[in-house]
Amino acid sequence: MAKPPKDHAPKPAVAVAPAPAAMAPGAKPARGGWLAKFAPGVRNLVAKPASKAPPENLWIKDPDGGEMIYRPDLEEAWWVTPSGRHMRIRPKLRFEFTFDDGAYKELPTPTVVDDPLKFVDDRAYVERLKSARATTGETDAMALAHGKIGGVPVVVLVQDFAFMGGSLGMAAGEGFIAAAEAAVKRKAPLVIFTAAGGARMQEGALSLMQMARTTLAIQDLKKARLPYIVVLTDPTTGGVTASYAMLGDIHLAEPGAMIGFAGPRVIEETIRETLPPGFQRSEYLLEKGMVDRVVPRKDLPQVLGSILETLMIGRRSVAA
């Protein structure tokens, strides 16, 4: 039987996909398929939110007890630890804690010549100033503002220990004088929160001159019959203690504040005797009559307001 003839008709051509274009070096291949249409939405659903870095110093170590304190709890307690340690605070917080409703207006601080003696030890004084200003955001150790405490207009001066140990130099002296002049102009009392390691050695005799200049400014307050109240905070030592820190009409102190001229170690080495417990602390000085009252930080606004209201009875104030 004869075989059927073969079909010699040409077969249809099969479409051949073009070769993929060469990818650039380092490029990732594009994802295809039906899942690619849903991938962006799925990734948004299951992707973890970008975690925020925890704030620095979220936990603060109690200098006395050693336990760790949650920072928001410490802030709510006005930076007073459970053991009662009144930690050092900066001028902004001090103003907010002290003035009625935290409302105040800062006053400008006078500018002075930096490093008039061209002082250099292991670092140039100008470099120390630049570093302190960058760290604190302040131009020097004094900050001043005016507002009301207990409804009484007042000028407040705060010494910033974070700025080179709150040391007394020309700028700090000028700041004190500016605050005293502002108080006299407004016929308002002057309140100062002291915190210093003493005179600024990099300014030599120029820093020591501020002890006399601030004393003269206090005399101007007395001539105007305006109260000058000192709140001693930790630490208040050296030339600051030897001048305006001990010339107030009333001296208050925060609990546990170190107040003195020379440090206890220097005294012990000089007199060759062991000092009594609590020596140079505010409670010890209260007992010896150098401090009128030791006041916890949260009670200071009320106590200051009461004192100022009493001392300013019958006085007319034009503080704005």
KAWODA-V200958 format. One record per helix or strand. SS is the DSSP state (H for helix, E for strand). FROM is the first residue (numbers start at 0). TO is the last residue. If there is no record, write none. Layout:
ss=SS from=FROM to=TO
ss=SS from=FROM to=TO
This chain:
ss=H from=34 to=45
ss=E from=58 to=60
ss=E from=67 to=69
ss=H from=70 to=75
ss=E from=79 to=79
ss=E from=85 to=85
ss=H from=90 to=97
ss=H from=99 to=101
ss=E from=103 to=106
ss=E from=119 to=119
ss=E from=123 to=123
ss=H from=124 to=135
ss=E from=141 to=148
ss=E from=151 to=158
ss=H from=163 to=165
ss=E from=167 to=167
ss=H from=169 to=185
ss=E from=188 to=195
ss=E from=198 to=198
ss=H from=200 to=222
ss=E from=227 to=235
ss=H from=237 to=240
ss=H from=243 to=245
ss=E from=249 to=252
ss=E from=257 to=258
ss=H from=263 to=270
ss=E from=280 to=280
ss=H from=281 to=287
ss=E from=292 to=293
ss=H from=296 to=310
